[in-house]
Amino acid sequence: MAKILILGAGSMSTAFAFPCSDNNHEVSIVGTHLEDNFIDIIKSNKNVHPVLKSRIPNNVKLYKFNSFHDLLKKADLIVIGVSSKGILWASEQLTKIKSNQQILILTKGLYINKKNRYEVYPDTVKNFLIKKGIKSFKISVAAGPCLASDLSNRVLTNVIFANKDISVVRNLSKMLSTYYYKIKCSKDVVGVAACGGIKNIYAMIVGTSMGINLKKEKDNKNLNTAAALFNQSVKEMCYFIKKIGGQESTVINLAGVGDLYVSCTGGRNSKMGKFIGMGMTYKKAKKSKMPNDTVEGADLIFDIGNKIIKDFRVKELPLMTSFIKALINNTKFQIDKKLFS
């Protein structure tokens, strides 16, 4: 039995506690410094997570952030499940980790470092800790098609963990796999981690297909357009991942195609895409339709979009670059049908 410490009380980090608990590990969920009230809400609701609508297993303990550093000292595995905006903050909380600490990152996204290079979150955390004089630790990343609501209902879920030392994630797989939570392993940290971030952008793009017919007052799902956009998205993801140092084969697997499929069929990114497909600008859709929702794909665009536009020609990433420009300039997004000739 291991002691697993999960930082973040959001949907995915909480859902991740389910397979951990079902493996009879000692699991603690600690909310961030912004989630103290949220922890109170969960506890007052008999440990039913208000977003997941699922009761957290009885052997999973909930704490406010002021307990984090005490729990950190005894943790065998630390799981980072904060939002993308909190990845640097989360890194700062790890400066007291013990030697050879195991860390698993659930947070999806990409970062632009001080050298103006694309950086996946495992490297962001690693470089931060090294600068703080910490050199002995093992950082892995989790990705793949995993809706938090499904996981918390113990639905068959197949994900992928990555570490350059594949023995590390193989051991994690043995530690965390259940009859419903199946884990594949990879050495391609860049590909796995980057796919987890950019698929949110493409989920928004594919999601625009749902809004096109609504704009025309039709109620069919426009699956033909969705399929065309999905296919082009996969092509562009392959190009992007290879360009930044990942493997194309990773895209044609759980971290890429698998995760993109799940994100296109539901979730906040595809929902935002639907409103943009109806002809709204991003700011209008965010304010009027999703004011309280975090849209990870949009956040990533505002973080790294300008660099992508500079680094890639339109003909290399036509969907991504045109969508990024629409969001950054707050203009309406139009699908260029010449792409499909």
N, C-alpha and C positions, 0 to 999 in steps of 0.2 A: 504493500500500500504506500502510495506517494502522497506528499502534501502539495497540492496544486493551488496556486494563488492567481486569481483572475482579476486584472485591473480593468474596471469598466463594468457598469451594470446595464448596458444597452441590450438590445435584442440578441445580437449575435454572440456576445460574450456570455450572456446568461444561458443561451441555448447550448453553448459549448460545454457548460457545466453538466449537462445531462449525460453524455457519454462518459465524462470524467467520473461522475457519481456512480453510474452503472457499472464501472470498473472497480467500485469500492474504494476509490481514493478519497482522501480527506480534502474536500474542496471548499475554498473560501472565495466569495465574490466581494471585492472592495470597490465601492463607487469612487469615481473621481472626486476632486474637491468641489465640483459643480453639481454633484449628484446626492448630496446629503438628504435633501428633501425627497428625492426619488426613492432612496432607500427606505425612508419612513413610510412612503406611500405603499411600497411593496409589502413591508412588514404589517402595516395596518390592514392590508387586504389578504391576510393569511398566506403570505408569500406567493400570491398569484401575480405574475408579471403583467402590468397593465397593457403592454403592447402585444406580448406573445399570447396572452390569455391562458397561459399554462401555469400550473402550480410548480414552483421550484422544488426539487426533491428535498425531503426532510433532512438528509445528511449534508446538504449544502448550506453553509453559514454565510450570512450577509453582514457586511460591516460598512461603516462610514470610513472616509478616507483617513481619518486620524489614526486608524489601526494599521494602515498599510505597512509602515516601516517596521513595526514589531513582527508582523506576519512574514515580512520579507526575509528575516533572518533564518527562518525555519523552512522556507519553501524549497521543494525539490524541482518544481517547474513553475516558472512565472509566465503567465499568458497575458499578452497585451491586446486588449480589445477596445481601445479608445477610438474616437473619431480621427479622421486624417489630420484635422487641425491640431490634435493633441499629441501627435507622435513625438515632437521635440520635448514637450512637457513630460510625457511618459518616460522618455530617455533620462531626463533629469532625476526621476524618482528611483532610478536603478543604480545610483552611484555607491550604494552600500551593499551590493550583492556579494554573496560569498564566492569563493574561488570555484571555477569550473561550473558556474551556474547555467542551468538550462533555461532558455527563453524561447517562447513561441509567439510569433506575431500574427494576429488575425486581421489587423488593420490593413486596408487595401488603399494603395495610392502610389504616387511618384513624387519625388522631391527634387528640386534644383539646388545643388550645393553651391558653396562659395566659389568653386572653380567653374561655375556655370555648366555643370554636367548633370545629366539625368542620374538620379540615384534612387534605388529601391529602398524601402523602409528597413529591411534587415541591415543594409549597409549604413543607413542613417544612424540607427541605434548603435551599431558596432563602432563607427567612427567617433560618435559622441563619447562612448565609454572609453575608447582608447585614449582620447584627448584628456580624459579624467584620470588616466594612469591605470585603468582596469584592462587587463589583457587576457585573463583566463575566463572564458565564457563560451557558450554554444548557442548561436541564434539561428532558429529555423523559421520558416514562413509557411502558413497554411493558405490554400486557395482552392478554387473549384466551385462547382454548383452546389450551393448550400443556402437555402432559405431558412432563416432562423425559426420561423413558425413550423416548418416541416421537421426540423431537427428536434425541436422541443416536443414534438408529437411522436418522436422516434420512428419517423418515416425513413425508408432506405435512402441513404445519403452516401455518395462516393466523392471523396475529396482527394487533394494531393498536398503532401508536405514536401518542402525542399530544404536541403542543406548541402553544401559542397562536399561534406563528409556524409555520404549517404547512410552510413551506419548509424548516425545520430537520429535521423528520421525513421529509420527502420525500428530502432528501439522505441521511439515515440509511438509508432504505429502499434507495436505490441502492447504498449502501455495504455493506449486510448481506444483501440478498435473495439467495436461491439457487433452484435448481430445486425445492427442497422447502420452503424457508422463505420464505413470502410475507407481505409486510407491507402493511397498509392504513394510511392516515394520517388523523388527526383533529385538530381544534382544541380539542375538549372535554376538557381536562385533568382537570377535576373529575369528569366523568362516567366517563371511562375509568379513572382511578385509583381512584375510589370503588367502582366495580363490581368491580374486582379484589379489593377487600377484603371487601365484604359478601356476595359470592357464596359465600364460604367458610361463612358462617353458614347460608345457604339450602341449601348442599350437605349440611350436617349434617341439616337439617330433612327434605329429600327422602330422605336416607339412612335416616331412621327407618323408612321403609316396608319396607326390607329386613329389619328386625328384628322387625316385627310378626308375620309368619307364622312366623318361627323361634321366637318366644315361644309360638306355638300348635302348635309341632312340625310345621309344614308347610314344604315345601321350594320352593314356587313363589316367584317374585320379587316378587309383589304389585305388578305394573306399573300396575294401575288406580289404586291409591293414590299411587304415585310420580308419575303423570301429573297427578293432581289437585293434589298438593303443588307440583309444578313450575310448573303454571299459576298458582297463587296466589302463588308465590314471585316470578314474573316481574312480576305486577301490583304487588306490594309494592316490588320493586326500582325499578320505574318511579316510584312515588310518592316513595320515599326520595331517589332521585337528583335528581329535579326539585326537591324541597324544599331540598336543600343546594346547589343552583346548577348541577347538571348537566343534560344533555338526555335526555329520554325515548328519543329515537331511538338513543342510545348503548346503552341497555339492550337494545333489539331488534337487537343486532348482536353482533360478536365479543366485545366486552368484557363484555357482560351474558349474553345467552342462550347464546352460544357457549361461554363459559368455565364457566357454570353447568352446562351439559350435560356437559362433560368432567369436571368435579369431582364430579358425581353418579354417573358411571359407574365411578369409581375414585378412589383417593386416601385420605388420612388423615381428611379431614373427613367424607366419606360413611361411612367405616368406623366412626368414632366414632358417627355418627348411627345406624348399625345397632344398636350395643350399647344406645344410649339407647332405640331403638324396642323392644328386647327387654325393657324395663322397668327398666334400670339407671339409677341417678343418674350424673351426669357424673363425680363423684369416684371412685365405685366402678369405672366403666368405665375411667377413666384409670389407676387404680392396678392393676387386675387384668388389663386387656386391652392397654393401650397405654402402659405406664409410661415408655418411652424415646422416644415419638413426640411431635413438636411438632404440635399440632392448631391450625392458624392461626385457624379460626373461633372456637374457644373462647377463645383468647388475645385476639382482638378483642372478644369479648363482655365479658371481664373488664376490658378497657381502656375501652370506650365504652358498655357495656350500660346502666349506670345513667342516663346522659345520654339515651339513646334512649327509655328508659321515661318519663323526664320530659318529653321533647320531643314525643312522639307518642302520640296516643290509641290505645287498643286497637283500635278499629274501623278506624283508618288502617293499622296494621301488625299485624293479629291474630296471624299466625304468628310473626313475629319477636319481638314483645313477650312472647308466652307462652313461647317457647323461651328467651329471655334470662332470664326470671324463674325458669324451671326450673333453669337452670345456676347462676345467682347464688345461689339459695336451696337448691341441691343437692336438688331434688325431682324426681320422675318427670315426664316430659313426656307430656301427653295431647293428641291431636289433637281440636280442637273441630269436630265434624262439621257443626255449624250453618253453618260457613263455606261449605259446598258445596251449600246448599239453593237 
